[in-house]
C-alpha cells in the first residue's frame, strides 16, 4: 500500500484478468489500474469495477516514450500520466483537468508542498535529455529542469519524496 494507509489489514484474494500497465492499492483498500490510451479503472477490494474513465490526451505526433502511470492524490482523486500528457480525475473518475502540452512521462508524485512532480525524457536528434516537471495542483507547469545531454539515451524512470521534503530521482 503506497498510500501509507494502514486500514487495509485483512487479506482478500481474488483472481481477475484486467489489462493494464500499472496497478496500485488505494486508500479505500481497492485498486486503481492505468492502461495505455488513457484508461483508468477503479476496483473495489474484491476486484469488482466501480468505475472506468477514458482520458483523451491524444496528440497528432506519436511518441513511444513514457508509460501509463497513476497515483492517488491527497483529495482522493487520481493523477494519470503517460506518453501524451497528464490528467487529474476526482474520486469518481470525472476529469478535473488535462495538460497535453508536455509528454513522455514515466512516473509522478504529489509532494507534501502540494505540487506534482513528474519525470520524463525527450529524444532530440538522438540526444536524450531527462526532465523533471513541477505542476501546480491545477495542472499548470511551474518549471522544467533538464538533466544530461552527454549520453545518447538518458531517461528518468522514478521519483519520490524523502522524509525531509527533498526529491530522489532515478
C-alpha positions in Angstrom: 0.0 0.0 0.0 1.9 3.0 -1.3 -0.6 5.5 0.2 0.6 4.9 3.8 -2.9 4.0 4.9 -2.8 1.1 7.4 -6.6 0.3 7.4 -6.2 -2.4 4.7 -5.3 -5.1 7.2 -7.4 -8.0 6.1 -6.3 -10.1 3.1 -8.8 -10.7 0.3 -7.9 -12.9 -2.6 -9.5 -12.7 -6.0 -8.4 -13.6 -9.5 -9.3 -11.4 -12.4 -7.9 -10.8 -15.9 -7.6 -7.0 -16.3 -5.4 -5.3 -19.0 -3.2 -2.6 -17.5 0.3 -1.2 -17.3 0.3 -0.2 -13.7 -1.9 -1.1 -10.6 -1.8 0.4 -7.1 -3.8 -0.1 -3.9 -6.0 2.9 -3.0 -6.9 4.4 0.4 -10.2 2.5 0.5 -8.4 -0.8 0.1 -9.4 -1.1 -3.5 -7.2 -0.7 -6.6 -6.6 1.7 -9.4 -5.4 0.4 -12.8 -3.8 2.5 -15.5 -3.7 1.3 -19.1 -2.4 2.7 -22.4 -4.6 5.1 -24.3 -5.7 7.0 -21.2 -7.8 4.3 -19.4 -8.3 4.3 -15.7 -10.2 1.5 -13.9 -11.2 1.7 -10.2 -11.7 -1.6 -8.5 -13.1 -2.3 -5.0 -11.3 -4.5 -2.5 -12.9 -7.6 -4.2 -11.7 -6.6 -7.7 -15.2 -5.5 -8.9 -15.2 -2.5 -11.2 -16.5 0.7 -9.5 -15.9 3.0 -12.5 -13.9 3.3 -15.7 -12.7 6.5 -17.3 -11.2 7.3 -20.7 -8.9 10.3 -20.6 -8.2 11.7 -24.1 -4.7 13.0 -24.2 -4.1 12.0 -27.9 -1.6 14.1 -29.8 -1.0 14.1 -33.6 2.7 13.3 -33.2 3.1 9.8 -32.0 5.5 9.1 -29.2 6.6 5.7 -27.9 8.4 7.2 -24.9 6.8 7.2 -21.5 4.3 4.8 -20.0 0.9 5.0 -18.2 1.3 5.8 -14.5 -1.3 6.6 -11.8 -1.1 7.9 -8.2 -3.8 8.6 -5.7 -3.9 12.2 -4.7 -4.5 13.6 -1.2 -8.0 14.7 -2.1 -8.9 11.1 -3.0 -8.7 11.6 -6.8 -6.0 10.3 -9.1 -3.2 11.8 -11.3 -2.7 9.9 -14.6 0.3 10.5 -16.8 1.6 8.8 -20.0 3.3 9.5 -23.3 0.7 12.0 -24.4 0.3 14.2 -21.2 -1.1 14.4 -17.7 -4.6 14.5 -16.2 -6.3 14.7 -12.9 -9.6 13.0 -12.1 -11.7 13.1 -9.0 -12.5 10.1 -6.7 -15.4 9.2 -9.1 -13.2 9.2 -12.2 -14.5 12.5 -13.5 -11.8 14.6 -15.3 -10.9 17.8 -13.5 -8.1 18.9 -15.9 -5.7 17.7 -18.6 -2.4 19.1 -19.8 -1.3 17.8 -23.3 1.5 20.4 -23.8 4.1 18.2 -22.1 4.5 14.5 -22.6 6.5 11.2 -22.4 6.0 10.8 -18.6 7.3 7.8 -16.7 6.4 8.5 -13.0 4.8 11.1 -10.8 4.4 12.1 -7.2 2.3 14.6 -5.2 4.8 16.4 -3.0 3.9 17.5 0.6 4.2 21.1 -0.7 1.0 20.4 -2.9 2.8 20.3 -6.2 3.0 17.4 -8.6 6.5 16.3 -9.8 6.7 14.2 -13.0 9.7 12.7 -14.7 10.1 12.4 -18.4 12.6 12.2 -21.3 12.6 13.6 -24.8 14.5 12.3 -27.8 16.0 15.2 -29.7 18.3 14.2 -32.6 19.4 11.1 -30.7 20.4 13.2 -27.7 18.1 12.5 -24.9 17.6 15.0 -22.1 16.0 13.7 -18.9 13.4 16.1 -17.4 11.7 16.8 -14.2 8.5 18.8 -14.3 6.8 20.7 -11.5 3.0 21.2 -12.0 0.5 23.1 -9.8 -2.5 21.3 -8.3 -4.5 22.7 -11.3 -2.1 21.2 -13.9 -0.2 24.4 -14.8 3.6 23.9 -15.5 5.6 25.8 -12.8 9.1 24.8 -14.2 11.1 22.2 -16.1 14.6 21.0 -15.1 16.7 19.2 -17.7 19.5 16.8 -16.9 22.2 15.1 -19.0 23.0 15.6 -22.7 26.3 13.7 -22.6 24.8 10.3 -23.2 22.5 9.3 -26.1 19.7 7.6 -24.1 19.3 9.3 -20.7 15.9 8.7 -19.1 14.4 9.3 -15.7 12.1 6.5 -14.6 11.1 7.1 -11.0 10.7 9.9 -8.4 10.0 10.0 -4.7 9.9 12.5 -1.9 12.3 12.0 1.1 11.3 12.5 4.7 12.9 16.0 4.7 10.9 17.1 1.5 13.8 16.6 -1.0 13.4 14.6 -4.2 15.1 11.4 -5.2 15.1 11.0 -9.0 16.3 7.8 -10.6 
